Amino acid sequence: MKKFLFLFLIIVSVLFISACNNKEQKSDDLPEFVEVELTVNPEKGNVNEPIVFEAKVTQGDENVEDADEVKFEIWRAKDEKHEKIVVEHAEDGIYRFEKSFEQDGTYYIISHVTARDMHNMPKKVFVVGTPSEPEDPSESNHSMEGMDMEGH
């Protein structure tokens, strides 16, 4: 009986330790979130002068140079028309696009980044020339057609 109890305790201990190791291993195996740092340079530009838009995409300490898709969505405040531009990788995890604007106003940009089974879409406001009336954030209409709730 003592041998059976001793064997039973050893088996339970091994199973317990194994379960703890599997739990720790699974949490360590989770990938880090794909981060996107969106920049607009300059944030206050002039009509017919180029503005540079960059999305710096990283995962942990690694530059993401293999994003499935990086798309910039740009529009003037209160405008129904949103321009969408697919952007290719430039260097070191940076996806860059340059554009000039013919009309003064307050503008918005969202970078839609899909990489490594994740989606991130930071938004920035910038001004060309004289600012126009900004949009009401509660009325924001910047979701892209054809995207489901998970953003894919």
N, C-alpha and C positions, 0 to 999 in steps of 0.2 A: 504494500500500500504506500509506503514512504517513497519507494522508487517511482511509482506512478505519479504521486503528487509532485515529486521533484522534477520529473520529466514534463509534467503538465506546466509547471511554473517556468521552466526553461523555454518551452514552446510559446507560451503567452508572452514572455519577455522578448523573445526574438521577433514575434509578430508586432509587438508594440514599437520596438525600436525601428523595425522596417517601415511601419506606417509613418512614424515621425520623419524618417529620412525621405520617404516619398513625398510627403507634404512639403518639406523644405526644398526638395529638388524641383518640384513643380512650380513653386513661387519664384525660384531662381531662373527657371526656364522661360518665364513670361517676357516677351520682348518689351523694350522701352517704347514709350509713345513717340511717334514721329512729330517733331516740333517744327514750326514754320515761323521764321522771323521775316515779316513783310516790311520793306522800307520803300519810301518814296523820296526821291532826291531831285530837286528841292521840294519840300512840302508846300511852299508857296512859289509857284512858277509864273511865267509870263506867257501871254498868248504867242503862239507860233514858235516857242522855244522848247526844246526837248526836255522831257522829264523821264528819269530812269526809275523803273520799278524792279525790285529784286525780292525774290523769295528765297531765303537761306533755309534749306531743308536739312535737318539733322535727326539722328536717332542715337541718343546717348552722346558719346563723343565722336560718332562717325558721321561724316558728310554723306547725305543720300544723293547719289549721282544717277540712280536707276529708278526714279519715280515713274509710276505707271502713267500719270498724267499731271501736268501742271497747267492750269488755265487761269488767266487773269480776266476778271469781269469788271468793266469800267463803265461808269455812267455819271452824267451830270445830275445834280440834285433835282428832284421832281420830274425827271425825264423817264418816260416809259421804255425808251430804247436803251438796252444794255449791250455794249460791245464785248464780245468774248474772244480772247486770243489765246491759242495754245502756245506754250513757251517751252523751248528745249533747254537742256542743261548747258550752262556756259562753262562753269569751273567750280571746283571745291564745294559742291552742293548748292551752288547759286544758280537760280533760274532767272534770267534777266530779259527785260523788254523795255524799249524806249519809244516814247510817243510824244508828239506835239499836239496841242489843242488850239482850235481856231476861235473858241468862244470863252469869254470870261465866265467864272462861276465856281461854285463849290462842287467838287467831284468826290466820288467814292470808288474804291477798288477793293475787290476781294480776290485773294489768291486761293483757288480751289486746288488742293494738293492731294492726290491719291498716291500713296506709296506704301508698300509692304503691308497690304491688307488694312490700311488705315486711311482716314480722310481728315484733313484739317483745313479750315477756311478762315484765316484771319482777315480782318477788314480795316481799312485806313481811310481817313478823310484827307483831302488835299485841295488846294485852291489854285486856280489859274486866274491871274489878274485880280479883278475885283470879285470878292465873294458874292455868291447869290444866297437866297434863303435856303438854309439846310433842310433836309428831310426830317420829319418827325420819326424818331427811332421806332415808335410803336406801329408805324405804318410801313416799315421797311419792306420792300418788295424785291429782294435780291436773290431769291432761290432760283436755281437754274432749272429749265425744263428738262424733264426726263430723269430727274434724280429721285431715288426713293428716300425713305425716312433715314436710312443709314448713310446717305450721301454718296452712294455708289451708282 
